[in-house]
Amino acid sequence: TCRLAHISPLNTDGDDLTWSNDATHQFLAVIDQVTPEIEFISFGQDGCFQTNLFVTNSGQYVCVNDYMIHIKKATAIVQPTNIDDNNQTIVQ
């Protein structure tokens, strides 16, 4: 299982765990156009990969995570990560 790193759904119904239908449609509209590049950020103790997705749209390299925040379908969150002494993410 994987999730978009450092963002959470922005819902009017107050459910921070579920993406709205509109957010899902917007997300699919972006990734259905081109194959996204995946950047693995970390692997959580819950067995979930934290990822950033990137696409090229009209010649621009776009982070899908940031785009979802930009269109007000997600909010930025601080996620604890396991960082070693060399400032590298620890992957389990």
LOFILUM-640458 format. One record per atom (N, C-alpha, C): residue in three letters; atom name; x, y, z. Coordinates in nm, 2 decimals, padded with zeros to 4 digits, always signed. Atoms other than C-alpha are relative to their C-alpha. Example, Ala and Ser with C-alpha at 12.3 -4.5 7.8 and 13.67 -1.06 7.14 Angstrom:
<recs>
   aa  at       u       v       w
  ALA   N  +00.09  -00.12  +00.00
  ALA  CA  +01.23  -00.45  +00.78
  ALA   C  +00.09  +00.12  +00.00
  SER   N  -00.09  -00.11  +00.00
  SER  CA  +01.37  -00.11  +00.71
  SER   C  -00.08  +00.11  +00.08
</recs>
This chain:
<recs>
   aa  at       u       v       w
  THR   N  +00.08  -00.12  +00.00
  THR  CA  +00.00  +00.00  +00.00
  THR   C  +00.09  +00.12  +00.00
  CYS   N  -00.08  -00.12  -00.01
  CYS  CA  +00.12  +00.35  -00.06
  CYS   C  -00.10  +00.12  +00.01
  ARG   N  +00.08  -00.12  -00.01
  ARG  CA  -00.01  +00.70  +00.00
  ARG   C  +00.09  +00.12  -00.04
  LEU   N  -00.07  -00.12  +00.03
  LEU  CA  +00.08  +01.05  -00.11
  LEU   C  +00.06  +00.06  +00.12
  ALA   N  -00.07  -00.04  -00.12
  ALA  CA  +00.34  +01.18  +00.13
  ALA   C  -00.03  +00.15  +00.03
  HIS   N  +00.01  -00.13  -00.05
  HIS  CA  +00.29  +01.49  +00.34
  HIS   C  -00.13  +00.08  -00.03
  ILE   N  +00.12  -00.07  +00.02
  ILE  CA  -00.07  +01.56  +00.24
  ILE   C  -00.12  -00.09  +00.05
  SER   N  +00.12  +00.06  -00.05
  SER  CA  -00.42  +01.47  +00.37
  SER   C  -00.12  +00.05  -00.08
  PRO   N  +00.12  -00.06  +00.07
  PRO  CA  -00.76  +01.50  +00.21
  PRO   C  -00.06  +00.12  +00.07
  LEU   N  +00.06  -00.12  -00.05
  LEU  CA  -00.93  +01.83  +00.25
  LEU   C  -00.15  -00.02  -00.03
  ASN   N  +00.14  +00.03  +00.02
  ASN  CA  -01.30  +01.75  +00.30
  ASN   C  -00.08  +00.10  +00.08
  THR   N  +00.09  -00.09  -00.07
  THR  CA  -01.59  +01.97  +00.39
  THR   C  -00.08  -00.08  +00.10
  ASP   N  +00.08  +00.08  -00.10
  ASP  CA  -01.75  +01.68  +00.59
  ASP   C  +00.09  -00.03  +00.12
  GLY   N  -00.09  +00.02  -00.12
  GLY  CA  -01.45  +01.68  +00.83
  GLY   C  +00.06  -00.14  +00.01
  ASP   N  -00.07  +00.13  +00.00
  ASP  CA  -01.33  +01.33  +00.74
  ASP   C  +00.14  +00.02  -00.06
  ASP   N  -00.14  -00.02  +00.04
  ASP  CA  -00.95  +01.36  +00.72
  ASP   C  +00.06  -00.12  -00.07
  LEU   N  -00.05  +00.13  +00.06
  LEU  CA  -00.91  +01.00  +00.59
  LEU   C  -00.05  -00.04  -00.13
  THR   N  +00.07  +00.04  +00.12
  THR  CA  -01.13  +00.99  +00.29
  THR   C  +00.01  +00.11  -00.11
  TRP   N  +00.00  -00.10  +00.11
  TRP  CA  -01.08  +01.17  -00.05
  TRP   C  -00.14  +00.02  -00.05
  SER   N  +00.13  -00.03  +00.06
  SER  CA  -01.39  +01.34  -00.19
  SER   C  +00.00  -00.06  -00.14
  ASN   N  +00.01  +00.05  +00.14
  ASN  CA  -01.52  +01.21  -00.52
  ASN   C  +00.06  +00.10  -00.10
  ASP   N  -00.06  -00.10  +00.09
  ASP  CA  -01.42  +01.54  -00.68
  ASP   C  +00.16  +00.00  +00.00
  ALA   N  -00.15  +00.01  -00.02
  ALA  CA  -01.06  +01.51  -00.54
  ALA   C  +00.05  -00.13  -00.08
  THR   N  -00.04  +00.12  +00.07
  THR  CA  -01.04  +01.15  -00.68
  THR   C  -00.01  +00.02  -00.15
  HIS   N  +00.01  -00.02  +00.14
  HIS  CA  -01.16  +01.26  -01.02
  HIS   C  +00.11  +00.10  -00.05
  GLN   N  -00.11  -00.09  +00.04
  GLN  CA  -00.91  +01.55  -01.03
  GLN   C  +00.13  -00.08  +00.00
  PHE   N  -00.12  +00.08  +00.00
  PHE  CA  -00.63  +01.31  -00.93
  PHE   C  +00.01  -00.09  -00.12
  LEU   N  +00.00  +00.09  +00.11
  LEU  CA  -00.73  +01.06  -01.19
  LEU   C  +00.02  +00.07  -00.13
  ALA   N  -00.02  -00.08  +00.13
  ALA  CA  -00.75  +01.33  -01.46
  ALA   C  +00.14  +00.03  -00.02
  VAL   N  -00.14  -00.04  +00.01
  VAL  CA  -00.39  +01.42  -01.39
  VAL   C  +00.08  -00.13  -00.04
  ILE   N  -00.09  +00.11  +00.02
  ILE  CA  -00.24  +01.07  -01.38
  ILE   C  -00.05  -00.09  -00.12
  ASP   N  +00.05  +00.07  +00.12
  ASP  CA  -00.46  +00.93  -01.66
  ASP   C  +00.07  +00.05  -00.13
  GLN   N  -00.06  -00.07  +00.12
  GLN  CA  -00.29  +01.17  -01.91
  GLN   C  +00.14  -00.06  -00.03
  VAL   N  -00.14  +00.04  +00.02
  VAL  CA  +00.07  +01.05  -01.85
  VAL   C  +00.03  -00.10  +00.12
  THR   N  -00.05  +00.09  -00.10
  THR  CA  +00.25  +00.78  -01.65
  THR   C  +00.08  +00.08  +00.10
  PRO   N  -00.07  -00.08  -00.10
  PRO  CA  +00.36  +00.94  -01.32
  PRO   C  +00.13  -00.07  +00.04
  GLU   N  -00.12  +00.05  -00.06
  GLU  CA  +00.71  +00.91  -01.18
  GLU   C  -00.03  -00.01  +00.15
  ILE   N  +00.03  +00.02  -00.15
  ILE  CA  +00.71  +00.78  -00.82
  ILE   C  +00.13  +00.02  +00.07
  GLU   N  -00.11  -00.02  -00.09
  GLU  CA  +00.95  +00.90  -00.56
  GLU   C  -00.04  -00.06  +00.14
  PHE   N  +00.03  +00.07  -00.13
  PHE  CA  +00.95  +00.67  -00.25
  PHE   C  +00.07  +00.09  +00.10
  ILE   N  -00.05  -00.09  -00.11
  ILE  CA  +01.00  +00.89  +00.06
  ILE   C  +00.04  -00.09  +00.12
  SER   N  -00.02  +00.08  -00.11
  SER  CA  +00.97  +00.63  +00.33
  SER   C  -00.09  -00.12  +00.01
  PHE   N  +00.09  +00.12  -00.03
  PHE  CA  +00.82  +00.30  +00.45
  PHE   C  -00.03  +00.00  +00.14
  GLY   N  +00.04  -00.02  -00.14
  GLY  CA  +00.62  +00.34  +00.76
  GLY   C  -00.01  -00.14  +00.07
  GLN   N  +00.02  +00.12  -00.09
  GLN  CA  +00.58  +00.09  +01.05
  GLN   C  -00.14  -00.06  -00.03
  ASP   N  +00.13  +00.06  +00.03
  ASP  CA  +00.22  +00.05  +00.93
  ASP   C  +00.00  -00.07  -00.13
  GLY   N  -00.01  +00.07  +00.13
  GLY  CA  +00.35  -00.11  +00.61
  GLY   C  -00.04  +00.08  -00.12
  CYS   N  +00.04  -00.09  +00.11
  CYS  CA  +00.26  +00.19  +00.39
  CYS   C  +00.12  +00.08  -00.05
  PHE   N  -00.10  -00.08  +00.06
  PHE  CA  +00.50  +00.35  +00.15
  PHE   C  -00.06  +00.15  -00.01
  GLN   N  +00.03  -00.15  +00.02
  GLN  CA  +00.50  +00.74  +00.15
  GLN   C  +00.06  +00.04  -00.13
  THR   N  -00.05  -00.03  +00.13
  THR  CA  +00.54  +00.87  -00.20
  THR   C  -00.04  +00.14  -00.05
  ASN   N  +00.04  -00.12  +00.08
  ASN  CA  +00.55  +01.18  -00.42
  ASN   C  -00.02  -00.05  -00.14
  LEU   N  +00.03  +00.03  +00.14
  LEU  CA  +00.41  +01.15  -00.77
  LEU   C  +00.03  +00.13  -00.08
  PHE   N  -00.03  -00.11  +00.09
  PHE  CA  +00.54  +01.36  -01.05
  PHE   C  -00.04  -00.03  -00.14
  VAL   N  +00.04  +00.01  +00.14
  VAL  CA  +00.40  +01.42  -01.40
  VAL   C  +00.06  +00.12  -00.08
  THR   N  -00.04  -00.12  +00.09
  THR  CA  +00.51  +01.64  -01.70
  THR   C  -00.13  +00.04  -00.07
  ASN   N  +00.12  -00.06  +00.05
  ASN  CA  +00.22  +01.86  -01.80
  ASN   C  +00.03  +00.12  -00.08
  SER   N  -00.04  -00.11  +00.08
  SER  CA  +00.26  +02.10  -02.09
  SER   C  +00.14  +00.05  +00.02
  GLY   N  -00.14  -00.03  -00.02
  GLY  CA  +00.63  +02.08  -02.05
  GLY   C  +00.05  +00.04  +00.14
  GLN   N  -00.03  -00.03  -00.14
  GLN  CA  +00.62  +02.15  -01.68
  GLN   C  +00.00  -00.13  +00.09
  TYR   N  -00.01  +00.11  -00.09
  TYR  CA  +00.74  +01.90  -01.42
  TYR   C  -00.08  +00.03  +00.12
  VAL   N  +00.09  -00.03  -00.10
  VAL  CA  +00.47  +01.89  -01.16
  VAL   C  -00.01  -00.11  +00.11
  CYS   N  +00.02  +00.09  -00.11
  CYS  CA  +00.45  +01.73  -00.82
  CYS   C  -00.16  -00.01  +00.02
  VAL   N  +00.14  +00.02  -00.01
  VAL  CA  +00.10  +01.58  -00.80
  VAL   C  -00.05  +00.03  +00.15
  ASN   N  +00.03  -00.03  -00.14
  ASN  CA  +00.10  +01.60  -00.42
  ASN   C  -00.02  +00.15  +00.02
  ASP   N  +00.01  -00.14  -00.01
  ASP  CA  +00.16  +01.98  -00.44
  ASP   C  -00.12  +00.05  -00.08
  TYR   N  +00.11  -00.04  +00.08
  TYR  CA  -00.10  +02.01  -00.72
  TYR   C  -00.13  -00.02  +00.08
  MET   N  +00.13  +00.03  -00.07
  MET  CA  -00.37  +01.85  -00.50
  MET   C  -00.02  +00.11  +00.11
  ILE   N  +00.01  -00.11  -00.10
  ILE  CA  -00.29  +02.12  -00.23
  ILE   C  -00.04  +00.13  -00.08
  HIS   N  +00.02  -00.12  +00.08
  HIS  CA  -00.29  +02.39  -00.50
  HIS   C  -00.15  +00.02  -00.04
  ILE   N  +00.14  -00.01  +00.04
  ILE  CA  -00.64  +02.30  -00.62
  ILE   C  -00.10  -00.02  +00.12
  LYS   N  +00.08  +00.01  -00.12
  LYS  CA  -00.76  +02.28  -00.26
  LYS   C  -00.08  -00.13  +00.02
  LYS   N  +00.06  +00.13  -00.02
  LYS  CA  -00.83  +01.91  -00.26
  LYS   C  +00.07  -00.07  +00.12
  ALA   N  -00.08  +00.06  -00.10
  ALA  CA  -00.56  +01.84  +00.00
  ALA   C  +00.06  +00.11  +00.09
  THR   N  -00.07  -00.09  -00.09
  THR  CA  -00.39  +02.00  +00.29
  THR   C  +00.14  -00.06  +00.04
  ALA   N  -00.13  +00.04  -00.04
  ALA  CA  -00.02  +01.98  +00.39
  ALA   C  +00.00  -00.05  +00.14
  ILE   N  -00.01  +00.05  -00.13
  ILE  CA  +00.06  +01.77  +00.69
  ILE   C  +00.14  -00.03  +00.03
  VAL   N  -00.13  +00.03  -00.04
  VAL  CA  +00.37  +01.71  +00.89
  VAL   C  +00.00  -00.15  +00.04
  GLN   N  -00.01  +00.14  -00.03
  GLN  CA  +00.46  +01.34  +00.90
  GLN   C  +00.13  -00.03  +00.06
  PRO   N  -00.13  +00.04  -00.05
  PRO  CA  +00.72  +01.20  +01.12
  PRO   C  +00.07  -00.10  -00.09
  THR   N  -00.08  +00.10  +00.08
  THR  CA  +01.00  +01.03  +00.93
  THR   C  +00.12  -00.04  +00.08
  ASN   N  -00.12  +00.06  -00.06
  ASN  CA  +01.29  +00.82  +01.04
  ASN   C  +00.12  +00.06  -00.07
  ILE   N  -00.12  -00.06  +00.06
  ILE  CA  +01.60  +01.03  +00.97
  ILE   C  +00.12  -00.04  +00.08
  ASP   N  -00.12  +00.04  -00.06
  ASP  CA  +01.95  +00.90  +01.04
  ASP   C  +00.09  +00.12  +00.03
  ASP   N  -00.09  -00.11  -00.03
  ASP  CA  +02.25  +01.10  +01.15
  ASP   C  +00.06  +00.07  -00.12
  ASN   N  -00.04  -00.06  +00.12
  ASN  CA  +02.34  +01.17  +00.79
  ASN   C  -00.11  +00.07  -00.08
  ASN   N  +00.12  -00.07  +00.06
  ASN  CA  +02.00  +01.33  +00.72
  ASN   C  -00.06  -00.08  -00.11
  GLN   N  +00.06  +00.09  +00.10
  GLN  CA  +01.89  +01.03  +00.52
  GLN   C  -00.12  -00.08  +00.05
  THR   N  +00.12  +00.07  -00.05
  THR  CA  +01.55  +00.86  +00.54
  THR   C  +00.04  -00.15  +00.02
  ILE   N  -00.03  +00.14  -00.03
  ILE  CA  +01.57  +00.52  +00.70
  ILE   C  -00.12  -00.08  -00.06
  VAL   N  +00.10  +00.09  +00.06
  VAL  CA  +01.39  +00.26  +00.49
  VAL   C  +00.01  -00.14  +00.07
  GLN   N  +00.00  +00.13  -00.07
  GLN  CA  +01.28  -00.05  +00.67
  GLN   C  -00.02  -00.12  -00.09
</recs>
